[in-house]
């Protein structure tokens, strides 16, 4: 159990049978009446955000999340196979469990898998990955670094907007959090 006075961004709690992460909190002590904690909570499974108010000192169950480092070994039909780096056990996850960042997942990549009991909540990829461009329009003489962007398809199948001077076969660094080009590798 955790007290509402101990809420901080990133703390996970269990409400109504699902896991919620505290995004924002504000401890309010009005001049009249008892203090309360106003929070903004994000559902870890669905991504929905709600605002909820707790009495000061109210206790709620804390979600004990288990994070393990796993390596993506290969894709088998519609399932992605991961190997636990400590126990060498295999786990199979589908694209829904991994989320929308599955488009940057490639063989041999190490990720953090967050579990709550037996349920996989999320798969955390590195903040940036280096991938090779397999298809993009050729650059034109006179293209500059500030001249604009064009779409490029990388080796995992994801499409990223890159500067005009980038050509096919180059390796680029991509921010997986917001799908942006960071630079050449």
Protein Blocks (a to p, Z undefined) as FASTA:
>chain_A
ZZfklgcehiacdeehiacddfbdcddddfbdcdddddddddfknopacdddddehiacd
dddddddddddfbdchjaccdddfklopacdddfklnommlmmgcehiacddddehjbcf
bdcddfbdcdddfbdcdddehiafkloccddddfkopacdddfkbcehiacdddfklopa
fbdZZ
